[in-house]
């Protein structure tokens, strides 16, 4: 078991996290709100819509996850950079 000092030393070597976005298919059962338009992002059979999921960090601290419709993310000028495709 590492000591408190060893734990601080291990975490001090970590890279500072920053906000980033990923574009992925909407999965069945998904039911979240778009932070841009406040409409529900939901799975629709036979349509392969995508959503952008952003991990949001502020001053290196994780603040949460934000969901966008793919078009809403583009309309909001990609606030967390160009999304990577998954």
N, C-alpha and C positions, 0 to 999 in steps of 0.2 A: 504494500500500500504506500503510495508516494506521500511525502510530507507536504504540508501547506506551501513551504518554500519551493519544493520541487514542482508542485502543481503550478505555481505562479510562473516559474521559469519555463515550463512547457507551454503554457498559454501565451507567454510573451513572444514566442517565436511564430505564432500563428499569423497568417496574412489577414489584414483588416478586410472585412467583408464589405461588399458594395451591392447595391440593388441591381437586379438582373431580371430578364424576362425570357420566357420560353413559350413557343407556340406549339399547341398540341390539339389533337382531335378531342372533341367533347365526348366523354364516355357515357354509356347508359347509366342512368341513375344520378347523373350530375344535375345539381339544382342549386346554383349560386347566383349572386347578383353582380352585374357589371358595375364597376365603380364610376364609369363614365356616364352611362345612360340610365342606370338604376333598373334596367330590365333584367329579367331572369335569363341566365345562360343555361339552356337545357338541351338535352339530347333529343334529336328528331330522327326517327328511323328513315332510312334511305337517303338522308342528306349527310354529307360528311363535313359539317361545319367545324371550324376551329375556334379555340379560345386562346388568349394570351394569359399566362399565369406569371405574376411577378413576385419574387421574394424581395421585400422592401427592408432596407437597412437605413438607419439614421445614426451618424457618428459611430459607425461600426457595430451598432446594436440592432439585432433583428426586431422589426416592428410588426411583421405579419405578412400575409399573402394578399395580393389584390388580383381580381379576375376581371378580364375585359373580353368583349366580343372582339374578334380579329379586326373588324372594320373600326370599332370604337378606339382600339389602341392606336391605329393609324391616324384617326381623326384627332386624337389627343396629342399628336406629335411625338409618339413613342417616348413617354416620360422616363422609361428605364432602359433606353437603348434599343437597338435592333434585336428582336427576339430570335433565339436559336430555335431550330425546328427539332421536335422530338416525336 
